[in-house]
Amino acid sequence: PWWPQWAGPRDEAKGLFARLINADAAEIAHARSTLEAESNIANGLEGHLAGGNVVLSDLNFNPCIYHYMMRQRQGLDVRVVKSRDWQIDMDAMERAIDADTRLVSVALVSNVNGFVADVAQLSRLAHARGAYLYADIMQAAGAVPIDVKAMGIDFAACSTFKWLMGVKGFAFMYVRADLQQTVLGPSQ
């Protein structure tokens, strides 16, 4: 078969990316884009999201916001928190994240203006209310230090064509090990 030719480089790339973000290689999967990976994560969280809400910042990548707006049409409660002075308004995020929040989605570095979010604080807010944190690390990986464990990131995704100097059409997806096949199941 043809696939053994690329199995070694694939596994090496997963290991290198895992090391870059302080994850285990078993927590890394491949996708075609950051948006596809976030969509796959949301699909895998379908049961978990049911009856709850998703909170995101208006500094997220616009197609990712649109992705949640389409889910809102299907009944998902989506709360887009407006930025203040081109920064994530942490007080507004804290008010938006409640006991029914299932997922907080944020861009670690915004493509809108380069704002670097305090994802550790957002993670603490999310986790205190029983929610998980997804971080779009597309604009950060390769330029800004990322430690998914220290930052409290539960899910993340990153295409390779920005600071990783890779190609379009290839991305990494991170899912914390203990959430695999428990909270996050196979996409429908």
Beta strands, then each sheet from edge to edge (+ up, - down):
strand 1: 28-31
strand 2: 53-57
strand 3: 77-81
strand 4: 101-107
strand 5: 132-136
strand 6: 155-159
strand 7: 171-175
sheet 1: 1+ 7- 6+ 5+ 4+ 2+ 3+
end
